[in-house]
Amino acid sequence: QVQLVESGGGLVQPGGSLRLSCAASASMSTMGWYRQAPGKQRELVAAITNGATPNYADSVKGRFTMSRDNAKNTVDLQMNSLKPEDTAVYYCNARRWEGIYSRAYWGQGTQVTVSS
């Protein structure tokens, strides 16, 4: 069983910055972040697969930057120029191949609130 431990999040004013971190207990093929705002579906924020460049949602391009450390099994999300619409619970997501199946794991979620 893979464990994902998230850190970061909190309350920030519009235009501010936050950094989220996620550490996996094992090596994963894909790591990324999703978010879910109240009353909305969970959506992809950013993800990166080994050997590839990060994939970002259009709504965060140019503002969020994801970095990955394969040696430490960690992925960070630097969020700049935050907007009230970025308010959501952010979930770390990671996938790995287990036999012929690609299995997904989720973190417990961390709240990000952008408000003045």
ChimeraX attribute file (.defattr): number of C-alpha atoms within 10 A of each C-alpha:
attribute: neighborCount
match mode: 1-to-1
recipient: residues
	/A:1	6
	/A:2	16
	/A:3	14
	/A:4	21
	/A:5	17
	/A:6	22
	/A:7	14
	/A:8	15
	/A:9	20
	/A:10	14
	/A:11	15
	/A:12	18
	/A:13	14
	/A:14	17
	/A:15	14
	/A:16	14
	/A:17	18
	/A:18	18
	/A:19	16
	/A:20	21
	/A:21	19
	/A:22	23
	/A:23	22
	/A:24	22
	/A:25	13
	/A:26	16
	/A:27	17
	/A:28	21
	/A:29	16
	/A:30	19
	/A:31	31
	/A:32	27
	/A:33	26
	/A:34	19
	/A:35	22
	/A:36	19
	/A:37	16
	/A:38	9
	/A:39	6
	/A:40	9
	/A:41	9
	/A:42	15
	/A:43	14
	/A:44	18
	/A:45	23
	/A:46	23
	/A:47	24
	/A:48	20
	/A:49	17
	/A:50	12
	/A:51	8
	/A:52	9
	/A:53	11
	/A:54	16
	/A:55	16
	/A:56	20
	/A:57	13
	/A:58	10
	/A:59	11
	/A:60	17
	/A:61	12
	/A:62	11
	/A:63	14
	/A:64	20
	/A:65	17
	/A:66	23
	/A:67	17
	/A:68	21
	/A:69	10
	/A:70	14
	/A:71	7
	/A:72	12
	/A:73	17
	/A:74	22
	/A:75	25
	/A:76	22
	/A:77	22
	/A:78	14
	/A:79	21
	/A:80	17
	/A:81	15
	/A:82	22
	/A:83	19
	/A:84	15
	/A:85	12
	/A:86	20
	/A:87	20
	/A:88	21
	/A:89	18
	/A:90	26
	/A:91	26
	/A:92	30
	/A:93	24
	/A:94	28
	/A:95	19
	/A:96	18
	/A:97	12
	/A:98	8
	/A:99	7
	/A:100	6
	/A:101	9
	/A:102	11
	/A:103	12
	/A:104	14
	/A:105	16
	/A:106	20
	/A:107	19
	/A:108	13
	/A:109	21
	/A:110	18
	/A:111	17
	/A:112	22
	/A:113	20
	/A:114	21
	/A:115	16
	/A:116	9
